[in-house]
Amino acid sequence: MDSSLAQQLALVLELDQLKRVERRTKVASAGNRQENSAEHSWHVATMALLMEQHANQPVAIDKVIKMLLLHDIVEIDAGDTFLYDAAASLEQEAKERVAAQRLFGLLPKEQGDALLQLWQEFESAETAEARFAKALDRFIPMMLNFHNQGQSWIENGVTKEQVLTMNRRIADGSTALWTQAQQMIDQAADNGWLKV
């Protein structure tokens, strides 16, 4: 077998592990089942395809989709951290950097370096594509929580202020989505799903 093909297949097989990384958010259509990170990545990448017109700036949507398909593969090693868990979030960044080096390092060097660079671009959120990708990544779990009657917010005692603070960056990528997010946050607080 060609060595580059063997390396690529090794990562493809490794990616299967993302299906076992459970998130705090539950699937809106499946009642009580938690979403996994692979499902999240697919869902948010598809959302990008549908929502391109709502980016604050013109974006290369294929690049946004690639970022979103890759952004959470580091959770294979680092696990998922609940956005509102400040202590765990402090450690997560370092764990994810190590995971990115290992996972993208499974690929042929040129391809691995290119994908690592794309992952780092997403993480730094300095380009229009990365800001839009980050906006979508923050919006979709909030939307699922809202449609699950605030499930993970209630379970974890999350406040309205925490949700506003942690999700303000949605506005950096899409003011239209931030407007929608604020409406959901206000309604969730009114419904008692967020502490005020």
BELBEL-V820584 format. One record per backbone hydrogen bond with DSSP energy under -0.5 kcal/mol. CO is the residue of the C=O (numbers start at 1). NH is the residue of the N-H. Records with the same first field share a line. If there is no record, write none. Layout:
# BELBEL-V820584
CO: NH  NH
This chain:
# BELBEL-V820584
2: 6
3: 7
4: 8
5: 9
6: 10
7: 11
8: 12
9: 13
10: 14
11: 15
12: 16
13: 16
14: 17
15: 18
16: 19
17: 20
18: 21  37  38
20: 22
21: 37
25: 35
27: 30
28: 31
30: 32  33
33: 27
35: 23
36: 40
37: 41
38: 42
39: 43
40: 44
41: 45
42: 46
43: 47
44: 48
45: 49
46: 50
47: 51
48: 52
51: 54
52: 55
59: 61
60: 63  64
61: 65
62: 66
63: 67
64: 68
65: 69
66: 70
67: 71
70: 73
72: 75
73: 76
74: 77  78
75: 79
82: 85
84: 86
85: 89
86: 90
87: 91
88: 91  92
89: 93
91: 95
92: 96
93: 97
94: 98
95: 99
96: 100
97: 101
98: 102
99: 103
100: 104
101: 105
103: 106
104: 107
108: 112
109: 113
110: 114
111: 115
112: 116
113: 117
114: 118
115: 119
116: 120
117: 121
118: 122
119: 123
120: 124
121: 125  126
127: 131
128: 132
129: 133
130: 134
131: 135
132: 136
133: 137
134: 138
135: 139
136: 140
137: 141
138: 142
139: 143
140: 144
141: 145
142: 146
143: 147
144: 148
145: 148  150  151
146: 149
148: 151
150: 154
151: 155
152: 156
153: 158
154: 157
158: 195
159: 163
160: 164
161: 165
162: 166
163: 167
164: 168
165: 168
167: 170
168: 171
169: 172  173
170: 173  174
173: 56
174: 178
175: 179
176: 180
177: 181
178: 182
179: 183
180: 184
181: 185
182: 186
183: 187
184: 188
185: 189
186: 190
187: 191
188: 193  194
189: 192
195: 160
